[in-house]
Structure formats: C-alpha cells, structure tokens
Amino acid sequence: MDVFTLLLGVIIIVCSAGLILSLRIRSKQKGEIDTGVDAKVKTNPILLNPILLSYVLVTAVVVAAVWIFKLYYKVPF
C-alpha cells in the first residue's frame, strides 16, 4: 500500500468522523447557546485562541510531512 493512499484514507476517515460528530452535537443543541467569552480566554487571548493554535498545528504537520517525505524519498532539499 502506498504511503499517499494510506494518508488519504486517514484524512477521509478523520474528516468523516468530524462531520458525523459535529452533526450529532448540533442535533442535540436547542436554540442559541452563545454565552460570550470565557474568563480564561479574556486573561490570555493569544495562547487560548483556537485559530492561532490551528495555524501552529497545521504548520507543524506540514513541516513533519515534508521532513518524512525527504527521509522516505531521499530528495536533496
């Protein structure tokens, strides 16, 4: 089995599981549940920002993927 096929399969499984779980959680919610910003986030808005954390996580995954690709295929970059 090719590495890219395996990676594509894992991505499809994770995205499907996320979609299913999101739809289940949304179906249990009743009305609007926006309660404002949590006090912990107000005290430290940069470290607890989910968008910033996702940028850091995606960057780390891309760097790791390039590094693994470099080791696996032994390319000279």
PDB file of N, CA, C and O in Angstrom:
ATOM      1  N   MET A   1       0.847  -1.176   0.000  1.00  0.00           N
ATOM      2  CA  MET A   1       0.000   0.000   0.000  1.00  0.00           C
ATOM      3  C   MET A   1       0.891   1.236   0.000  1.00  0.00           C
ATOM      4  O   MET A   1       1.838   1.333   0.781  1.00  0.00           O
ATOM      5  N   ASP A   2       0.586   2.149  -0.856  1.00  0.00           N
ATOM      6  CA  ASP A   2       1.362   3.377  -0.983  1.00  0.00           C
ATOM      7  C   ASP A   2       1.098   4.289   0.217  1.00  0.00           C
ATOM      8  O   ASP A   2       0.005   4.295   0.783  1.00  0.00           O
ATOM      9  N   VAL A   3       2.116   5.054   0.586  1.00  0.00           N
ATOM     10  CA  VAL A   3       2.019   5.953   1.739  1.00  0.00           C
ATOM     11  C   VAL A   3       0.945   7.015   1.502  1.00  0.00           C
ATOM     12  O   VAL A   3       0.192   7.356   2.415  1.00  0.00           O
ATOM     13  N   PHE A   4       0.878   7.527   0.292  1.00  0.00           N
ATOM     14  CA  PHE A   4      -0.088   8.581  -0.005  1.00  0.00           C
ATOM     15  C   PHE A   4      -1.518   8.054   0.020  1.00  0.00           C
ATOM     16  O   PHE A   4      -2.433   8.770   0.425  1.00  0.00           O
ATOM     17  N   THR A   5      -1.716   6.826  -0.403  1.00  0.00           N
ATOM     18  CA  THR A   5      -3.044   6.223  -0.331  1.00  0.00           C
ATOM     19  C   THR A   5      -3.466   6.046   1.118  1.00  0.00           C
ATOM     20  O   THR A   5      -4.616   6.305   1.475  1.00  0.00           O
ATOM     21  N   LEU A   6      -2.541   5.609   1.942  1.00  0.00           N
ATOM     22  CA  LEU A   6      -2.822   5.461   3.365  1.00  0.00           C
ATOM     23  C   LEU A   6      -3.136   6.811   4.005  1.00  0.00           C
ATOM     24  O   LEU A   6      -4.079   6.924   4.788  1.00  0.00           O
ATOM     25  N   LEU A   7      -2.356   7.823   3.677  1.00  0.00           N
ATOM     26  CA  LEU A   7      -2.587   9.163   4.211  1.00  0.00           C
ATOM     27  C   LEU A   7      -3.938   9.706   3.764  1.00  0.00           C
ATOM     28  O   LEU A   7      -4.656  10.313   4.559  1.00  0.00           O
ATOM     29  N   LEU A   8      -4.287   9.496   2.512  1.00  0.00           N
ATOM     30  CA  LEU A   8      -5.584   9.940   2.010  1.00  0.00           C
ATOM     31  C   LEU A   8      -6.722   9.225   2.727  1.00  0.00           C
ATOM     32  O   LEU A   8      -7.738   9.843   3.044  1.00  0.00           O
ATOM     33  N   GLY A   9      -6.563   7.933   2.986  1.00  0.00           N
ATOM     34  CA  GLY A   9      -7.579   7.183   3.721  1.00  0.00           C
ATOM     35  C   GLY A   9      -7.758   7.706   5.132  1.00  0.00           C
ATOM     36  O   GLY A   9      -8.884   7.834   5.612  1.00  0.00           O
ATOM     37  N   VAL A  10      -6.649   8.010   5.804  1.00  0.00           N
ATOM     38  CA  VAL A  10      -6.725   8.544   7.166  1.00  0.00           C
ATOM     39  C   VAL A  10      -7.405   9.907   7.163  1.00  0.00           C
ATOM     40  O   VAL A  10      -8.212  10.198   8.045  1.00  0.00           O
ATOM     41  N   ILE A  11      -7.089  10.738   6.186  1.00  0.00           N
ATOM     42  CA  ILE A  11      -7.707  12.060   6.100  1.00  0.00           C
ATOM     43  C   ILE A  11      -9.215  11.939   5.885  1.00  0.00           C
ATOM     44  O   ILE A  11      -9.991  12.664   6.508  1.00  0.00           O
ATOM     45  N   ILE A  12      -9.628  11.036   5.016  1.00  0.00           N
ATOM     46  CA  ILE A  12     -11.054  10.851   4.756  1.00  0.00           C
ATOM     47  C   ILE A  12     -11.766  10.337   6.000  1.00  0.00           C
ATOM     48  O   ILE A  12     -12.875  10.778   6.300  1.00  0.00           O
ATOM     49  N   ILE A  13     -11.148   9.412   6.729  1.00  0.00           N
ATOM     50  CA  ILE A  13     -11.762   8.875   7.951  1.00  0.00           C
ATOM     51  C   ILE A  13     -11.898   9.957   9.009  1.00  0.00           C
ATOM     52  O   ILE A  13     -12.946  10.066   9.646  1.00  0.00           O
ATOM     53  N   VAL A  14     -10.857  10.757   9.209  1.00  0.00           N
ATOM     54  CA  VAL A  14     -10.898  11.811  10.229  1.00  0.00           C
ATOM     55  C   VAL A  14     -11.941  12.873   9.872  1.00  0.00           C
ATOM     56  O   VAL A  14     -12.688  13.321  10.741  1.00  0.00           O
ATOM     57  N   CYS A  15     -11.995  13.274   8.608  1.00  0.00           N
ATOM     58  CA  CYS A  15     -12.983  14.278   8.199  1.00  0.00           C
ATOM     59  C   CYS A  15     -14.407  13.745   8.321  1.00  0.00           C
ATOM     60  O   CYS A  15     -15.310  14.470   8.739  1.00  0.00           O
ATOM     61  N   SER A  16     -14.606  12.492   7.960  1.00  0.00           N
ATOM     62  CA  SER A  16     -15.940  11.895   8.080  1.00  0.00           C
ATOM     63  C   SER A  16     -16.365  11.796   9.542  1.00  0.00           C
ATOM     64  O   SER A  16     -17.509  12.097   9.881  1.00  0.00           O
ATOM     65  N   ALA A  17     -15.447  11.376  10.402  1.00  0.00           N
ATOM     66  CA  ALA A  17     -15.765  11.275  11.828  1.00  0.00           C
ATOM     67  C   ALA A  17     -16.081  12.659  12.404  1.00  0.00           C
ATOM     68  O   ALA A  17     -17.009  12.802  13.200  1.00  0.00           O
ATOM     69  N   GLY A  18     -15.316  13.670  12.007  1.00  0.00           N
ATOM     70  CA  GLY A  18     -15.586  15.027  12.469  1.00  0.00           C
ATOM     71  C   GLY A  18     -16.944  15.539  12.024  1.00  0.00           C
ATOM     72  O   GLY A  18     -17.656  16.180  12.797  1.00  0.00           O
ATOM     73  N   LEU A  19     -17.303  15.258  10.780  1.00  0.00           N
ATOM     74  CA  LEU A  19     -18.603  15.680  10.278  1.00  0.00           C
ATOM     75  C   LEU A  19     -19.734  14.987  11.017  1.00  0.00           C
ATOM     76  O   LEU A  19     -20.707  15.634  11.406  1.00  0.00           O
ATOM     77  N   ILE A  20     -19.620  13.690  11.214  1.00  0.00           N
ATOM     78  CA  ILE A  20     -20.661  12.938  11.918  1.00  0.00           C
ATOM     79  C   ILE A  20     -20.809  13.417  13.353  1.00  0.00           C
ATOM     80  O   ILE A  20     -21.926  13.624  13.827  1.00  0.00           O
ATOM     81  N   LEU A  21     -19.686  13.598  14.053  1.00  0.00           N
ATOM     82  CA  LEU A  21     -19.760  14.068  15.440  1.00  0.00           C
ATOM     83  C   LEU A  21     -20.329  15.485  15.523  1.00  0.00           C
ATOM     84  O   LEU A  21     -21.100  15.787  16.434  1.00  0.00           O
ATOM     85  N   SER A  22     -19.959  16.349  14.589  1.00  0.00           N
ATOM     86  CA  SER A  22     -20.495  17.712  14.587  1.00  0.00           C
ATOM     87  C   SER A  22     -22.005  17.719  14.365  1.00  0.00           C
ATOM     88  O   SER A  22     -22.734  18.463  15.021  1.00  0.00           O
ATOM     89  N   LEU A  23     -22.463  16.890  13.441  1.00  0.00           N
ATOM     90  CA  LEU A  23     -23.904  16.829  13.189  1.00  0.00           C
ATOM     91  C   LEU A  23     -24.659  16.262  14.384  1.00  0.00           C
ATOM     92  O   LEU A  23     -25.764  16.716  14.683  1.00  0.00           O
ATOM     93  N   ARG A  24     -24.089  15.287  15.068  1.00  0.00           N
ATOM     94  CA  ARG A  24     -24.753  14.733  16.260  1.00  0.00           C
ATOM     95  C   ARG A  24     -24.831  15.769  17.381  1.00  0.00           C
ATOM     96  O   ARG A  24     -25.863  15.903  18.038  1.00  0.00           O
ATOM     97  N   ILE A  25     -23.742  16.496  17.595  1.00  0.00           N
ATOM     98  CA  ILE A  25     -23.741  17.522  18.649  1.00  0.00           C
ATOM     99  C   ILE A  25     -24.727  18.628  18.305  1.00  0.00           C
ATOM    100  O   ILE A  25     -25.450  19.109  19.177  1.00  0.00           O
ATOM    101  N   ARG A  26     -24.761  19.039  17.031  1.00  0.00           N
ATOM    102  CA  ARG A  26     -25.664  20.105  16.622  1.00  0.00           C
ATOM    103  C   ARG A  26     -27.125  19.688  16.775  1.00  0.00           C
ATOM    104  O   ARG A  26     -27.972  20.514  17.116  1.00  0.00           O
ATOM    105  N   SER A  27     -27.422  18.430  16.530  1.00  0.00           N
ATOM    106  CA  SER A  27     -28.817  17.995  16.647  1.00  0.00           C
ATOM    107  C   SER A  27     -29.276  17.973  18.108  1.00  0.00           C
ATOM    108  O   SER A  27     -30.478  18.045  18.366  1.00  0.00           O
ATOM    109  N   LYS A  28     -28.365  17.877  19.057  1.00  0.00           N
ATOM    110  CA  LYS A  28     -28.724  17.876  20.479  1.00  0.00           C
ATOM    111  C   LYS A  28     -28.887  19.292  21.041  1.00  0.00           C
ATOM    112  O   LYS A  28     -29.497  19.468  22.095  1.00  0.00           O
ATOM    113  N   GLN A  29     -28.349  20.298  20.352  1.00  0.00           N
ATOM    114  CA  GLN A  29     -28.421  21.660  20.851  1.00  0.00           C
ATOM    115  C   GLN A  29     -29.801  22.246  20.610  1.00  0.00           C
ATOM    116  O   GLN A  29     -30.426  22.000  19.579  1.00  0.00           O
ATOM    117  N   LYS A  30     -30.263  23.019  21.570  1.00  0.00           N
ATOM    118  CA  LYS A  30     -31.571  23.660  21.473  1.00  0.00           C
ATOM    119  C   LYS A  30     -31.381  25.174  21.436  1.00  0.00           C
ATOM    120  O   LYS A  30     -30.980  25.778  22.431  1.00  0.00           O
ATOM    121  N   GLY A  31     -31.664  25.769  20.317  1.00  0.00           N
ATOM    122  CA  GLY A  31     -31.608  27.226  20.211  1.00  0.00           C
ATOM    123  C   GLY A  31     -30.196  27.773  20.235  1.00  0.00           C
ATOM    124  O   GLY A  31     -29.231  27.063  19.953  1.00  0.00           O
ATOM    125  N   GLU A  32     -30.091  29.040  20.576  1.00  0.00           N
ATOM    126  CA  GLU A  32     -28.821  29.740  20.605  1.00  0.00           C
ATOM    127  C   GLU A  32     -28.113  29.467  21.929  1.00  0.00           C
ATOM    128  O   GLU A  32     -28.715  29.585  22.996  1.00  0.00           O
ATOM    129  N   ILE A  33     -26.839  29.104  21.857  1.00  0.00           N
ATOM    130  CA  ILE A  33     -26.103  28.798  23.094  1.00  0.00           C
ATOM    131  C   ILE A  33     -24.873  29.678  23.255  1.00  0.00           C
ATOM    132  O   ILE A  33     -23.965  29.328  24.010  1.00  0.00           O
ATOM    133  N   ASP A  34     -24.820  30.805  22.568  1.00  0.00           N
ATOM    134  CA  ASP A  34     -23.677  31.703  22.658  1.00  0.00           C
ATOM    135  C   ASP A  34     -23.711  32.421  24.002  1.00  0.00           C
ATOM    136  O   ASP A  34     -24.627  33.197  24.276  1.00  0.00           O
ATOM    137  N   THR A  35     -22.711  32.159  24.837  1.00  0.00           N
ATOM    138  CA  THR A  35     -22.691  32.728  26.177  1.00  0.00           C
ATOM    139  C   THR A  35     -21.590  33.755  26.360  1.00  0.00           C
ATOM    140  O   THR A  35     -21.405  34.253  27.471  1.00  0.00           O
ATOM    141  N   GLY A  36     -20.865  34.084  25.330  1.00  0.00           N
ATOM    142  CA  GLY A  36     -19.798  35.063  25.447  1.00  0.00           C
ATOM    143  C   GLY A  36     -18.437  34.397  25.623  1.00  0.00           C
ATOM    144  O   GLY A  36     -18.307  33.179  25.498  1.00  0.00           O
ATOM    145  N   VAL A  37     -17.434  35.207  25.913  1.00  0.00           N
ATOM    146  CA  VAL A  37     -16.061  34.740  26.018  1.00  0.00           C
ATOM    147  C   VAL A  37     -15.785  34.285  27.446  1.00  0.00           C
ATOM    148  O   VAL A  37     -16.180  34.946  28.407  1.00  0.00           O
ATOM    149  N   ASP A  38     -15.107  33.156  27.574  1.00  0.00           N
ATOM    150  CA  ASP A  38     -14.749  32.625  28.882  1.00  0.00           C
ATOM    151  C   ASP A  38     -13.721  33.533  29.560  1.00  0.00           C
ATOM    152  O   ASP A  38     -12.946  34.209  28.884  1.00  0.00           O
ATOM    153  N   ALA A  39     -13.715  33.546  30.880  1.00  0.00           N
ATOM    154  CA  ALA A  39     -12.798  34.409  31.635  1.00  0.00           C
ATOM    155  C   ALA A  39     -11.343  34.031  31.395  1.00  0.00           C
ATOM    156  O   ALA A  39     -10.482  34.910  31.351  1.00  0.00           O
ATOM    157  N   LYS A  40     -11.053  32.750  31.241  1.00  0.00           N
ATOM    158  CA  LYS A  40      -9.671  32.318  30.991  1.00  0.00           C
ATOM    159  C   LYS A  40      -9.170  32.826  29.647  1.00  0.00           C
ATOM    160  O   LYS A  40      -7.996  33.173  29.513  1.00  0.00           O
ATOM    161  N   VAL A  41     -10.042  32.873  28.661  1.00  0.00           N
ATOM    162  CA  VAL A  41      -9.647  33.371  27.349  1.00  0.00           C
ATOM    163  C   VAL A  41      -9.423  34.879  27.404  1.00  0.00           C
ATOM    164  O   VAL A  41      -8.541  35.403  26.724  1.00  0.00           O
ATOM    165  N   LYS A  42     -10.217  35.570  28.207  1.00  0.00           N
ATOM    166  CA  LYS A  42     -10.031  37.013  28.338  1.00  0.00           C
ATOM    167  C   LYS A  42      -8.693  37.356  28.975  1.00  0.00           C
ATOM    168  O   LYS A  42      -8.081  38.366  28.630  1.00  0.00           O
ATOM    169  N   THR A  43      -8.230  36.514  29.911  1.00  0.00           N
ATOM    170  CA  THR A  43      -6.962  36.811  30.579  1.00  0.00           C
ATOM    171  C   THR A  43      -5.765  36.479  29.699  1.00  0.00           C
ATOM    172  O   THR A  43      -4.720  37.116  29.830  1.00  0.00           O
ATOM    173  N   ASN A  44      -5.886  35.504  28.807  1.00  0.00           N
ATOM    174  CA  ASN A  44      -4.780  35.114  27.953  1.00  0.00           C
ATOM    175  C   ASN A  44      -5.300  34.842  26.537  1.00  0.00           C
ATOM    176  O   ASN A  44      -5.413  33.684  26.135  1.00  0.00           O
ATOM    177  N   PRO A  45      -5.620  35.904  25.775  1.00  0.00           N
ATOM    178  CA  PRO A  45      -6.300  35.706  24.492  1.00  0.00           C
ATOM    179  C   PRO A  45      -5.422  35.108  23.392  1.00  0.00           C
ATOM    180  O   PRO A  45      -5.954  34.536  22.442  1.00  0.00           O
ATOM    181  N   ILE A  46      -4.112  35.221  23.489  1.00  0.00           N
ATOM    182  CA  ILE A  46      -3.262  34.728  22.404  1.00  0.00           C
ATOM    183  C   ILE A  46      -3.056  33.221  22.503  1.00  0.00           C
ATOM    184  O   ILE A  46      -3.213  32.509  21.511  1.00  0.00           O
ATOM    185  N   LEU A  47      -2.708  32.727  23.689  1.00  0.00           N
ATOM    186  CA  LEU A  47      -2.430  31.298  23.830  1.00  0.00           C
ATOM    187  C   LEU A  47      -3.672  30.429  23.763  1.00  0.00           C
ATOM    188  O   LEU A  47      -3.571  29.255  23.407  1.00  0.00           O
ATOM    189  N   LEU A  48      -4.832  30.959  24.089  1.00  0.00           N
ATOM    190  CA  LEU A  48      -6.051  30.171  24.073  1.00  0.00           C
ATOM    191  C   LEU A  48      -6.905  30.448  22.830  1.00  0.00           C
ATOM    192  O   LEU A  48      -8.086  30.100  22.797  1.00  0.00           O
ATOM    193  N   ASN A  49      -6.313  31.066  21.822  1.00  0.00           N
ATOM    194  CA  ASN A  49      -7.023  31.359  20.585  1.00  0.00           C
ATOM    195  C   ASN A  49      -7.014  30.113  19.701  1.00  0.00           C
ATOM    196  O   ASN A  49      -5.940  29.675  19.290  1.00  0.00           O
ATOM    197  N   PRO A  50      -8.172  29.529  19.394  1.00  0.00           N
ATOM    198  CA  PRO A  50      -8.189  28.287  18.605  1.00  0.00           C
ATOM    199  C   PRO A  50      -7.693  28.467  17.171  1.00  0.00           C
ATOM    200  O   PRO A  50      -7.151  27.526  16.591  1.00  0.00           O
ATOM    201  N   ILE A  51      -7.865  29.642  16.593  1.00  0.00           N
ATOM    202  CA  ILE A  51      -7.383  29.873  15.231  1.00  0.00           C
ATOM    203  C   ILE A  51      -5.857  29.885  15.218  1.00  0.00           C
ATOM    204  O   ILE A  51      -5.236  29.280  14.345  1.00  0.00           O
ATOM    205  N   LEU A  52      -5.264  30.566  16.175  1.00  0.00           N
ATOM    206  CA  LEU A  52      -3.812  30.592  16.268  1.00  0.00           C
ATOM    207  C   LEU A  52      -3.256  29.193  16.524  1.00  0.00           C
ATOM    208  O   LEU A  52      -2.246  28.804  15.937  1.00  0.00           O
ATOM    209  N   LEU A  53      -3.911  28.448  17.391  1.00  0.00           N
ATOM    210  CA  LEU A  53      -3.463  27.076  17.666  1.00  0.00           C
ATOM    211  C   LEU A  53      -3.586  26.205  16.424  1.00  0.00           C
ATOM    212  O   LEU A  53      -2.737  25.344  16.191  1.00  0.00           O
ATOM    213  N   SER A  54      -4.623  26.411  15.629  1.00  0.00           N
ATOM    214  CA  SER A  54      -4.761  25.606  14.407  1.00  0.00           C
ATOM    215  C   SER A  54      -3.686  25.975  13.393  1.00  0.00           C
ATOM    216  O   SER A  54      -3.188  25.094  12.692  1.00  0.00           O
ATOM    217  N   TYR A  55      -3.313  27.239  13.293  1.00  0.00           N
ATOM    218  CA  TYR A  55      -2.216  27.631  12.397  1.00  0.00           C
ATOM    219  C   TYR A  55      -0.915  26.959  12.819  1.00  0.00           C
ATOM    220  O   TYR A  55      -0.174  26.452  11.977  1.00  0.00           O
ATOM    221  N   VAL A  56      -0.641  26.954  14.109  1.00  0.00           N
ATOM    222  CA  VAL A  56       0.580  26.330  14.614  1.00  0.00           C
ATOM    223  C   VAL A  56       0.557  24.821  14.351  1.00  0.00           C
ATOM    224  O   VAL A  56       1.561  24.246  13.928  1.00  0.00           O
ATOM    225  N   LEU A  57      -0.574  24.193  14.598  1.00  0.00           N
ATOM    226  CA  LEU A  57      -0.690  22.751  14.397  1.00  0.00           C
ATOM    227  C   LEU A  57      -0.552  22.376  12.920  1.00  0.00           C
ATOM    228  O   LEU A  57       0.153  21.421  12.592  1.00  0.00           O
ATOM    229  N   VAL A  58      -1.211  23.107  12.031  1.00  0.00           N
ATOM    230  CA  VAL A  58      -1.121  22.809  10.601  1.00  0.00           C
ATOM    231  C   VAL A  58       0.304  23.023  10.102  1.00  0.00           C
ATOM    232  O   VAL A  58       0.800  22.230   9.301  1.00  0.00           O
ATOM    233  N   THR A  59       0.965  24.074  10.560  1.00  0.00           N
ATOM    234  CA  THR A  59       2.351  24.308  10.172  1.00  0.00           C
ATOM    235  C   THR A  59       3.247  23.169  10.635  1.00  0.00           C
ATOM    236  O   THR A  59       4.113  22.720   9.885  1.00  0.00           O
ATOM    237  N   ALA A  60       3.050  22.701  11.854  1.00  0.00           N
ATOM    238  CA  ALA A  60       3.851  21.592  12.370  1.00  0.00           C
ATOM    239  C   ALA A  60       3.604  20.313  11.573  1.00  0.00           C
ATOM    240  O   ALA A  60       4.545  19.568  11.296  1.00  0.00           O
ATOM    241  N   VAL A  61       2.362  20.054  11.205  1.00  0.00           N
ATOM    242  CA  VAL A  61       2.047  18.851  10.425  1.00  0.00           C
ATOM    243  C   VAL A  61       2.672  18.939   9.033  1.00  0.00           C
ATOM    244  O   VAL A  61       3.201  17.944   8.536  1.00  0.00           O
ATOM    245  N   VAL A  62       2.623  20.104   8.399  1.00  0.00           N
ATOM    246  CA  VAL A  62       3.213  20.261   7.067  1.00  0.00           C
ATOM    247  C   VAL A  62       4.723  20.094   7.124  1.00  0.00           C
ATOM    248  O   VAL A  62       5.305  19.430   6.266  1.00  0.00           O
ATOM    249  N   VAL A  63       5.362  20.687   8.122  1.00  0.00           N
ATOM    250  CA  VAL A  63       6.812  20.533   8.265  1.00  0.00           C
ATOM    251  C   VAL A  63       7.168  19.073   8.512  1.00  0.00           C
ATOM    252  O   VAL A  63       8.133  18.571   7.935  1.00  0.00           O
ATOM    253  N   ALA A  64       6.415  18.390   9.350  1.00  0.00           N
ATOM    254  CA  ALA A  64       6.674  16.973   9.604  1.00  0.00           C
ATOM    255  C   ALA A  64       6.467  16.139   8.347  1.00  0.00           C
ATOM    256  O   ALA A  64       7.235  15.212   8.089  1.00  0.00           O
ATOM    257  N   ALA A  65       5.441  16.454   7.563  1.00  0.00           N
ATOM    258  CA  ALA A  65       5.180  15.707   6.333  1.00  0.00           C
ATOM    259  C   ALA A  65       6.303  15.904   5.325  1.00  0.00           C
ATOM    260  O   ALA A  65       6.723  14.950   4.671  1.00  0.00           O
ATOM    261  N   VAL A  66       6.789  17.123   5.195  1.00  0.00           N
ATOM    262  CA  VAL A  66       7.911  17.386   4.284  1.00  0.00           C
ATOM    263  C   VAL A  66       9.155  16.661   4.764  1.00  0.00           C
ATOM    264  O   VAL A  66       9.885  16.082   3.959  1.00  0.00           O
ATOM    265  N   TRP A  67       9.402  16.686   6.053  1.00  0.00           N
ATOM    266  CA  TRP A  67      10.574  16.004   6.615  1.00  0.00           C
ATOM    267  C   TRP A  67      10.501  14.497   6.388  1.00  0.00           C
ATOM    268  O   TRP A  67      11.498  13.877   6.019  1.00  0.00           O
ATOM    269  N   ILE A  68       9.328  13.908   6.606  1.00  0.00           N
ATOM    270  CA  ILE A  68       9.152  12.471   6.383  1.00  0.00           C
ATOM    271  C   ILE A  68       9.287  12.154   4.897  1.00  0.00           C
ATOM    272  O   ILE A  68       9.886  11.141   4.534  1.00  0.00           O
ATOM    273  N   PHE A  69       8.735  13.011   4.034  1.00  0.00           N
ATOM    274  CA  PHE A  69       8.871  12.829   2.597  1.00  0.00           C
ATOM    275  C   PHE A  69      10.335  12.857   2.194  1.00  0.00           C
ATOM    276  O   PHE A  69      10.786  12.056   1.376  1.00  0.00           O
ATOM    277  N   LYS A  70      11.072  13.799   2.784  1.00  0.00           N
ATOM    278  CA  LYS A  70      12.500  13.922   2.477  1.00  0.00           C
ATOM    279  C   LYS A  70      13.249  12.670   2.913  1.00  0.00           C
ATOM    280  O   LYS A  70      14.116  12.191   2.181  1.00  0.00           O
ATOM    281  N   LEU A  71      12.943  12.140   4.065  1.00  0.00           N
ATOM    282  CA  LEU A  71      13.618  10.936   4.543  1.00  0.00           C
ATOM    283  C   LEU A  71      13.229   9.702   3.732  1.00  0.00           C
ATOM    284  O   LEU A  71      14.065   8.839   3.461  1.00  0.00           O
ATOM    285  N   TYR A  72      11.969   9.625   3.351  1.00  0.00           N
ATOM    286  CA  TYR A  72      11.463   8.444   2.657  1.00  0.00           C
ATOM    287  C   TYR A  72      11.984   8.357   1.230  1.00  0.00           C
ATOM    288  O   TYR A  72      12.375   7.285   0.767  1.00  0.00           O
ATOM    289  N   TYR A  73      11.986   9.493   0.533  1.00  0.00           N
ATOM    290  CA  TYR A  73      12.392   9.505  -0.866  1.00  0.00           C
ATOM    291  C   TYR A  73      13.831   9.976  -1.078  1.00  0.00           C
ATOM    292  O   TYR A  73      14.328   9.927  -2.204  1.00  0.00           O
ATOM    293  N   LYS A  74      14.498  10.424  -0.041  1.00  0.00           N
ATOM    294  CA  LYS A  74      15.893  10.872  -0.096  1.00  0.00           C
ATOM    295  C   LYS A  74      16.116  11.920  -1.187  1.00  0.00           C
ATOM    296  O   LYS A  74      17.010  11.774  -2.020  1.00  0.00           O
ATOM    297  N   VAL A  75      15.319  12.950  -1.176  1.00  0.00           N
ATOM    298  CA  VAL A  75      15.463  14.045  -2.117  1.00  0.00           C
ATOM    299  C   VAL A  75      16.483  15.034  -1.573  1.00  0.00           C
ATOM    300  O   VAL A  75      16.627  15.154  -0.356  1.00  0.00           O
ATOM    301  N   PRO A  76      17.194  15.747  -2.444  1.00  0.00           N
ATOM    302  CA  PRO A  76      18.278  16.624  -1.971  1.00  0.00           C
ATOM    303  C   PRO A  76      17.861  18.056  -1.631  1.00  0.00           C
ATOM    304  O   PRO A  76      18.513  18.997  -2.083  1.00  0.00           O
ATOM    305  N   PHE A  77      16.798  18.246  -0.852  1.00  0.00           N
ATOM    306  CA  PHE A  77      16.448  19.615  -0.434  1.00  0.00           C
ATOM    307  C   PHE A  77      16.266  19.681   1.049  1.00  0.00           C
ATOM    308  O   PHE A  77      15.970  20.747   1.589  1.00  0.00           O
TER     309      PHE A  77
END
